[in-house]
Structure formats: structure tokens, C-alpha cells
Amino acid sequence: MTSELHLYDTAARAVDRFVPITPGKVGIYLCGATVQAPPHIGHIRSGVNFDILRRWLTATGYEVTFIRNVTDIDDKILHKAVHEKTPWWAVAMKYERAFTSAYSSLNVLPPTYEPRATGHITQMVSLMETLIANGSAYAPGNGDVYLEVRKLKRYLTLSNQKLDDLQPAEDADMTYKKDPRDFALWKAAKPGDPSWPTPWGAGRPGWHLECSAMAFAYLGESFDIHGGGLDLIFPHHENEIAQSEAAGYGFAKRWMHNAWVTTSGEKMSKSLGNSLQIHEILKKGVRGIELRWYLGSAHYRSMLEFSFESLEESSVNFRRIEAFLKRAAEATGKHAELKFSQAFADAMNDDLAVPAALASISEAVRLGNTAITEGDSKAVATYASEVRGALSILGCDPSDEAFASAGSASNEALDGLIQLALDQRNAARARKDFAAADAIRDQILHLGILIEDTPQGTRWSIQ
């Protein structure tokens, strides 16, 4: 593979060659979940997209340190705790587990480290001490701590906005701010809310402070890639940059943002009432591997318009790929290896152009099916290996233990039942009872099962 990896940088607004800070190693920080509700597909798309990036970097020889944080203290969590009449920490833990389950169901690899905000208060206090000492932040005496944005050498370069055009930050009492646009690093304790002691008074962290402190703790002053959804560019990522650079950190060298999942043209959100929770979709009979295939199929910077019709169409296409791999294994007598073609590599190196990568998979399946018909087992093995290798990068290898172990017993039962029906059909044909054979065939087809009579026997696959 000779092509070099090129990635989009939100700050530069351009695609350019990726060169890591340390040769052979890549540090990635991905903004993870605020654990205040079950995850919907909009949340998990980010996990899938950056998991594909991580898998591709690893496959091409990089040692990847992947950090995905958990925000386990936040206004939304405190509000949910009141609503559910449950301690805030219990709410956070319940939904953190829901996210972990959803990631696992879709074969998103666990991060190298998954720090929680509440486990890094010491690092946050240290960062605030640095910012206050160098004059970038101030503590007005009420327990709050603010970053003074007008003292920053550069601000809003990621979102390309102007400071005077911004609405005041609505994160604390304006009485204590030097400028309405200053944002809170630390929020003074309120009666009944959780708090931690600091030199400036008890309170809890501001959202932005958490990620800067945790990124520094695990990746150092500078790292290669910071990722997240488009909605995080402002204010979250802008403010991360502001406080980190004010502390003297180089921070993220490259910014990557995935686009939203939309329904009826609108960004998915709980407030719109159109959230589609992962566990609810899987309960409808959608396999995790098919949902992942669907969520990862669009370019990560393109909006993905969700509908169950498009999900089903995507699933049908994926089943055809699975059917090819099954036929290839029968034709060659062995499972395919894990390789990928130059066309696939070129697509992935072009800013993770998954749609083009899928086209290369489709072409390999087409050529592979032709090779099966022609009895060219060597070509079959080559194309099957290219398909399976590409699927592994996309996290959708049917042989992956993450999917093979899930529902394996039910899959074996399904295979046995269909094979029993096929045996009955073949027996009817052997005794020339073609009416009965056709009736069995029609019933199987009605269930969405494709039947193919070949010289090697009858095969079946899900439509």
C-alpha cells in the first residue's frame, strides 16, 4: 500500500497529509458521553466513526492511544436525578453502563483509557491554578472561577466567529464576571448539589475544563487528533482550546468532527422527541452488525438521514456480502484471510472515504461471485480475503467474536430449521412431488430467505 493518509482538519478547513507528532504513534481524544440518558444512534455514530479511524490507523502500523471520556457530573445529570428521585451518581452509572452496552453491541472497541470527570478533580484544580497564576483566569470570591476571554491571544478560530458577536455565556451569575462572555471553569456549590473543595471554594467543574484536564493527564501537552460531533465545535471545543492554550499547552494538532444523524432533516435530540435508542432498535430484530454497517456507511462528515426503510436496504446489501463470504468458504474449503485491496486503502487514506471503500467491497464481491461460478478457487480466496479484511476495518467482520458470540445459539437454530425445510423440499423433488417442493420453496421465500440450487447443493441466505 503506497498511498498516504490524508485527513480533514476542522481548524484548517482542508484535507492534508496526516503526520503524527511522534513517528509511529497516534494520540486521540474523543469527547464521550454525558451520561444522563440512554444512547441513541446520534450518540453512537460518533463512536462508530472514530472507531473506524482507530482501526485504520492500527491496521496501517500505528500504535494508537485512544481516550474517550465520560462526563459524569453535569446540570443535565443533576436534573435527571431529581426527576428520577435517584442519587446523581447512580443516574450517571446507570447510563454509563447503557452506553458501554451500546458500544459493545456495535463492536466499538473499548478505549485505551476511559476517564470520568469526577475522577480528575485534582487535575482540574491544578489547571485552574496555572491559569489564575498567569492571569488568564480569575476567582471573583464567590466560589466561581472564570476564564477571561479577552486576554486570549486567539479565540474562536475553530468556529470562525467574532467575540463581540457572541451571546453571553449562560453558565453562571453575570454579577461576578468581568465580561459577559467569560466562561466558567468552576461553579460554586449550590445547596443540595455535589461539590468538591478547592482553594477558591467548594463547587463542581465546568464542562469545558474537564476535557482539557483529562486530555493533558493522558496524552500530554500536545496530541494528534481531537474528535467529536459537529455540535461540539462551539462552545465546547473552542473553550477547550482557549483554556489549554492559555495554560501553555499545544493541545490538539488536528480537529475532526463527525456530522449528525438526522430524522426528517432535523438533528436527532431527545427534546425533538425523535431519538432512536440503540437498545430499542436492536429489540426490533436489527442485528448489531447491520446497525453498525448502516451508521458507518456514510462519510463521517456527511449527514446521515435515518429511516427504517434505509436501514433495511442497507441490511439487505450487507447480507449479500455475508452470503458471498459463506459461498467463498464453501468453494475454497476455508475461511478468508484478512487483507484489503489497494482500492480500499486509497479510499480510506482519502479522509476515510467509506462510500468509496464500500464500492471497492461491492466490486470484490461481484468478481468473487463470478470466480465461484467459474470454479476459480484461487481468485475466490483472493476476493474473499479482500472483502473480509475491509469489513474488519469497518468493524463489520461476520467472523469477529463480538458478533459471532452474540446470538450464536439462535443462529445455529435458524440454520438447522432452514436446512430441515430444504431437506424436505429436496426429498419432495426426489419423489417428483413438485407441488410440495414448490410450496416449501414459496414458504421459505415468504420468510425472506433466498434459495439457490447449485451443482454443489442447495444454498440459502437472508434477503
JORA-V494907 format. One record per residue. N is the residue number from 1. PHI is phi in degrees with one decimal (999 if undefined). PSI is psi in whole degrees, -180 to 180 (none if undefined). D_CENTER is the distance of its C-alpha to the mean C-alpha in Angstrom with 1 decimal. Layout:
BEGIN
N:PHI:PSI:D_CENTER
N:PHI:PSI:D_CENTER
END
This chain:
BEGIN
1:999:121:25.8
2:-107.8:-18:27.3
3:-71.0:152:24.9
4:-104.8:151:23.2
5:-73.9:128:19.7
6:-121.2:134:19.6
7:-132.8:151:16.9
8:-76.3:142:17.1
9:-119.1:116:18.1
10:-58.7:-38:18.0
11:-66.6:-42:21.1
12:-83.9:-16:23.0
13:54.3:45:21.8
14:-158.4:157:22.2
15:-94.4:127:20.8
16:-143.9:174:22.5
17:-67.5:134:22.7
18:-84.5:122:20.4
19:-127.6:112:22.8
20:-69.2:158:21.6
21:-62.0:-45:23.8
22:-111.6:120:24.9
23:-52.5:132:25.4
24:83.8:-5:23.3
25:-129.7:145:20.9
26:-134.6:129:17.7
27:-107.2:126:16.6
28:-125.3:133:13.2
29:-118.1:122:12.7
30:-115.0:127:9.5
31:-66.0:119:10.7
32:-92.8:-154:9.5
33:-84.1:146:11.0
34:-91.4:110:14.6
35:-85.4:80:15.6
36:-126.4:4:18.1
37:-167.5:163:17.1
38:-63.6:150:15.2
39:-75.5:138:11.6
40:-107.2:176:11.6
41:-64.9:-24:9.4
42:-64.0:-39:9.2
43:-66.4:-47:7.6
44:-77.8:-20:5.0
45:-57.1:-42:4.4
46:-58.3:-45:3.5
47:-59.9:-42:1.5
48:-66.3:-48:2.5
49:-58.9:-46:4.4
50:-78.4:-21:5.2
51:-67.8:-38:5.7
52:-62.8:-44:7.8
53:-57.9:-48:9.5
54:-60.8:-45:10.3
55:-62.6:-39:11.6
56:-68.8:-42:13.7
57:-60.4:-43:15.1
58:-64.9:-43:16.1
59:-64.4:-28:17.6
60:-96.4:15:19.6
61:104.5:2:21.1
62:-87.3:147:19.4
63:-91.6:113:19.3
64:-106.2:128:16.0
65:-104.2:114:15.9
66:-115.2:117:12.4
67:-109.3:128:12.7
68:-131.7:114:10.5
69:-83.2:167:13.1
70:-124.0:120:14.2
71:-87.5:104:16.5
72:-110.4:14:19.0
73:-143.2:125:21.9
74:-171.4:157:22.0
75:-55.4:-40:24.3
76:-66.1:-36:22.1
77:-67.2:-42:22.1
78:-65.0:-39:25.8
79:-64.5:-44:26.4
80:-64.3:-36:24.6
81:-61.6:-40:26.7
82:-65.7:-44:29.9
83:-63.7:-40:28.9
84:-89.6:-4:28.2
85:54.7:48:31.1
86:-135.6:146:29.1
87:-56.0:144:28.8
88:-57.9:-39:25.9
89:-68.3:-31:24.8
90:-70.8:-39:24.8
91:-60.2:-48:22.6
92:-60.7:-44:20.1
93:-66.4:-41:20.2
94:-59.5:-47:20.0
95:-80.1:-26:16.8
96:-62.1:-42:15.2
97:-64.5:-35:16.1
98:-64.4:-40:14.7
99:-66.2:-44:11.2
100:-58.9:-42:11.9
101:-64.2:-42:13.2
102:-65.8:-45:10.4
103:-58.2:-44:7.9
104:-64.9:-41:11.0
105:-61.3:-29:11.9
106:-104.5:16:9.0
107:59.7:36:9.7
108:-81.9:122:6.8
109:-62.0:143:9.5
110:-61.9:144:11.0
111:-66.9:161:11.2
112:-59.1:-45:14.7
113:-139.4:145:15.7
114:-128.6:79:14.4
115:-74.2:143:17.1
116:-97.2:147:18.3
117:-58.5:-45:20.1
118:-67.7:-14:23.2
119:-89.4:4:23.5
120:-134.4:34:24.0
121:-63.8:-40:26.8
122:-57.4:-44:29.1
123:-65.9:-35:26.9
124:-67.9:-42:26.7
125:-62.4:-41:30.4
126:-61.6:-41:31.0
127:-65.0:-42:29.0
128:-64.4:-37:31.0
129:-60.6:-41:34.2
130:-62.2:-45:33.5
131:-68.4:-37:32.9
132:-70.2:-40:36.0
133:-64.1:-35:38.1
134:-93.5:7:37.4
135:85.1:7:38.0
136:-82.8:-23:34.5
137:-130.6:164:34.1
138:-146.4:151:36.7
139:-114.9:108:37.5
140:-73.3:-6:39.9
141:106.5:-6:41.2
142:-99.0:3:39.7
143:106.2:-16:36.8
144:-80.2:159:34.3
145:-135.8:133:33.2
146:-123.9:150:32.2
147:-91.8:132:31.2
148:-89.9:98:33.9
149:-68.6:-28:32.0
150:-73.0:-11:35.2
151:-87.3:-7:35.8
152:-73.7:141:32.7
153:-69.4:-35:33.5
154:-148.2:141:30.5
155:-152.2:144:28.2
156:73.1:22:26.0
157:-75.0:-22:25.6
158:-76.8:-43:21.8
159:-93.9:-9:22.4
160:59.7:45:25.9
161:-107.3:172:27.8
162:-109.6:137:31.2
163:-56.9:-44:31.9
164:-70.6:-13:34.8
165:-88.0:-9:32.9
166:-77.0:148:30.5
167:-75.6:150:31.1
168:-57.0:142:32.0
169:-67.8:123:29.2
170:-96.4:61:29.5
171:-122.0:6:28.6
172:-173.6:176:32.1
173:-67.0:122:35.8
174:-63.0:-18:36.9
175:-57.6:-32:40.2
176:-97.0:-3:39.0
177:-89.0:143:37.2
178:-73.1:-34:39.0
179:-138.0:137:37.0
180:-57.9:-21:35.1
181:-91.2:-5:32.0
182:-61.0:142:31.8
183:-116.3:155:28.8
184:-79.7:127:28.9
185:-86.3:-33:27.8
186:-143.0:139:29.4
187:-113.3:128:30.6
188:-59.8:147:33.9
189:-62.9:142:34.1
190:-113.3:151:35.0
191:-55.0:128:37.1
192:87.4:-14:35.1
193:-88.9:153:31.8
194:-66.0:150:30.5
195:-152.9:160:31.6
196:-131.8:147:31.9
197:-76.9:143:35.0
198:-140.9:169:35.1
199:-61.5:-16:38.1
200:-108.1:2:37.8
201:125.1:160:37.6
202:-70.7:148:35.4
203:175.3:-158:32.2
204:-141.5:160:28.4
205:-72.2:151:25.9
206:-75.6:154:24.7
207:-57.3:-44:20.9
208:-68.8:-38:20.9
209:-57.9:-38:23.0
210:-53.5:-51:20.6
211:-69.4:-38:18.0
212:-62.3:-43:20.9
213:-66.3:-42:22.6
214:-74.3:-37:19.7
215:-61.3:-43:18.6
216:-63.8:-41:22.3
217:-64.0:-36:22.8
218:-105.5:-23:20.3
219:-122.0:-8:20.2
220:89.4:-171:23.5
221:-66.9:-30:25.0
222:-135.4:143:23.1
223:-147.8:173:19.8
224:-80.4:-49:18.1
225:-136.8:133:14.8
226:-116.2:128:13.6
227:-122.1:168:10.3
228:164.4:-178:9.3
229:-79.7:159:9.9
230:-55.4:-34:13.3
231:-68.3:-11:14.9
232:-91.6:-8:14.8
233:-56.1:-47:17.0
234:-134.2:132:20.0
235:-93.9:-12:21.2
236:-60.9:-55:18.7
237:-71.8:-35:18.0
238:-58.3:-42:21.6
239:-76.4:-29:22.9
240:-60.7:-47:21.0
241:-59.6:-46:22.6
242:-59.0:-51:25.9
243:-73.9:-32:26.4
244:-71.8:-46:25.1
245:-68.5:-33:27.3
246:-63.5:-28:30.1
247:-82.7:-5:30.0
248:95.9:11:30.4
249:-86.7:147:27.0
250:-73.2:-30:25.7
251:60.1:-144:22.2
252:-77.2:132:19.3
253:-79.1:-30:20.6
254:-140.3:142:17.9
255:-115.4:128:15.6
256:-126.0:135:12.6
257:-132.2:130:11.2
258:-87.4:148:9.0
259:-79.7:175:11.2
260:-85.8:163:11.5
261:-93.0:129:11.8
262:-115.7:156:15.6
263:-132.9:126:18.3
264:55.6:36:21.8
265:80.2:0:20.8
266:-110.9:146:19.7
267:-59.9:135:16.5
268:-65.2:135:15.3
269:-161.7:155:16.7
270:-64.4:-36:18.7
271:-65.7:-28:21.8
272:-80.6:-9:21.9
273:73.4:17:22.0
274:-118.1:22:19.5
275:-71.1:141:16.5
276:-119.9:102:15.4
277:-74.9:144:14.4
278:-57.2:-48:12.5
279:-66.2:-29:15.6
280:-71.1:-39:17.9
281:-66.2:-43:16.5
282:-65.6:-32:16.6
283:-66.4:-22:20.1
284:-78.5:1:21.2
285:99.4:2:21.1
286:-74.9:130:17.9
287:-76.3:148:16.7
288:-58.0:-39:13.3
289:-66.0:-34:13.4
290:-73.5:-38:14.4
291:-67.4:-40:11.8
292:-63.4:-45:9.0
293:-54.9:-44:11.5
294:-66.5:-48:11.9
295:-67.4:-28:8.5
296:-92.7:-1:8.2
297:-77.6:-30:11.9
298:-84.2:157:12.4
299:-61.0:141:12.4
300:-62.1:-22:9.6
301:-94.2:4:12.6
302:-101.8:143:14.0
303:-64.8:143:14.1
304:-114.8:111:13.3
305:-85.0:111:16.2
306:-85.3:140:15.7
307:-155.8:153:18.7
308:-67.5:-27:19.6
309:-66.3:-45:21.8
310:-70.3:-33:19.2
311:-63.5:-43:17.0
312:-65.9:-41:20.2
313:-61.0:-43:21.1
314:-62.3:-41:17.9
315:-64.1:-40:18.5
316:-61.1:-44:22.1
317:-62.0:-40:21.2
318:-67.6:-38:19.0
319:-63.0:-31:21.9
320:-65.4:-37:24.2
321:-67.1:-43:22.3
322:-59.2:-43:22.5
323:-61.7:-39:26.2
324:-62.3:-45:26.9
325:-62.4:-36:25.6
326:-66.7:-44:27.8
327:-64.6:-39:30.7
328:-64.0:-41:30.3
329:-63.8:-38:30.4
330:-67.8:-38:33.6
331:-73.2:-33:35.1
332:-101.0:-16:34.5
333:77.4:15:34.9
334:-156.8:160:31.8
335:-75.4:148:28.0
336:-67.5:152:26.5
337:-79.6:-179:25.6
338:-109.4:100:22.3
339:-134.7:172:23.1
340:-146.5:151:21.8
341:-80.0:166:24.0
342:-63.4:-37:24.9
343:-62.5:-41:23.8
344:-65.3:-45:20.2
345:-61.5:-43:20.3
346:-60.9:-40:21.8
347:-65.6:-46:19.1
348:-67.3:-34:16.2
349:-74.1:-13:18.5
350:-94.3:69:18.9
351:56.4:43:15.9
352:52.9:55:13.5
353:-78.0:75:15.5
354:-59.2:-42:13.8
355:-55.4:-40:16.5
356:-69.0:-35:19.2
357:-63.9:-39:17.7
358:-65.2:-35:17.8
359:-63.5:-38:21.4
360:-67.5:-35:22.3
361:-65.7:-45:21.1
362:-60.2:-40:23.2
363:-65.9:-41:26.1
364:-64.7:-38:26.0
365:-64.1:-44:26.1
366:-60.3:-49:29.0
367:-66.6:-36:30.9
368:-65.6:-41:30.2
369:-64.2:-38:31.6
370:-63.2:-41:34.6
371:-65.3:-35:35.2
372:-63.2:-45:35.2
373:-61.8:-36:37.9
374:-85.3:-6:39.9
375:74.7:23:39.7
376:-90.9:86:38.2
377:-65.4:-31:36.4
378:-64.8:-45:35.7
379:-66.7:-39:33.9
380:-57.3:-48:32.0
381:-61.8:-40:30.8
382:-63.5:-50:29.7
383:-68.9:-38:27.7
384:-64.1:-39:26.2
385:-65.5:-39:25.1
386:-64.9:-40:23.5
387:-66.4:-49:21.6
388:-66.1:-38:20.5
389:-63.1:-41:19.6
390:-65.6:-42:17.4
391:-62.1:-35:15.7
392:-66.0:-36:15.1
393:-66.1:-38:13.2
394:-79.7:-2:11.0
395:75.1:23:10.7
396:-126.9:32:13.2
397:-74.2:118:16.4
398:-59.9:-22:18.6
399:-86.9:-5:20.5
400:-61.1:136:17.6
401:-57.9:-29:18.9
402:-60.0:-32:15.8
403:-101.2:-33:16.8
404:-64.3:-35:20.5
405:-79.6:-26:21.2
406:-80.0:114:19.6
407:73.6:19:22.5
408:-62.7:-37:24.5
409:-65.0:-44:27.7
410:-67.8:-34:27.2
411:-65.4:-41:26.4
412:-64.9:-39:29.6
413:-64.5:-43:31.5
414:-61.0:-45:30.4
415:-60.3:-42:31.4
416:-65.4:-41:34.7
417:-66.8:-43:35.5
418:-66.9:-41:34.9
419:-63.1:-36:36.9
420:-62.0:-44:39.6
421:-64.1:-40:39.8
422:-65.6:-39:39.9
423:-62.3:-40:42.7
424:-65.2:-40:44.6
425:-64.0:-45:44.2
426:-64.2:-36:45.4
427:-65.7:-39:48.3
428:-64.9:-40:49.3
429:-66.5:-38:49.3
430:-64.2:-34:51.4
431:-93.1:12:54.0
432:62.6:28:53.8
433:-93.1:74:52.7
434:-69.5:-26:50.5
435:-64.4:-45:50.3
436:-67.1:-40:48.6
437:-62.2:-43:46.3
438:-67.2:-36:45.2
439:-64.5:-42:44.7
440:-64.9:-43:42.4
441:-59.3:-46:40.5
442:-64.5:-38:40.1
443:-66.1:-39:38.9
444:-66.4:-43:36.2
445:-62.8:-37:35.2
446:-61.8:-27:35.1
447:-82.0:1:32.4
448:87.5:23:30.2
449:-107.8:125:31.1
450:-85.9:138:32.2
451:-116.3:136:35.3
452:-132.9:119:36.5
453:-90.6:120:40.0
454:-125.7:165:40.2
455:-58.9:-24:43.0
456:-87.9:-2:41.0
457:126.3:-178:40.7
458:-90.5:130:38.7
459:-114.2:156:34.9
460:-134.9:155:32.5
461:-153.6:156:28.9
462:-78.5:134:26.8
463:-65.2:none:27.0
END
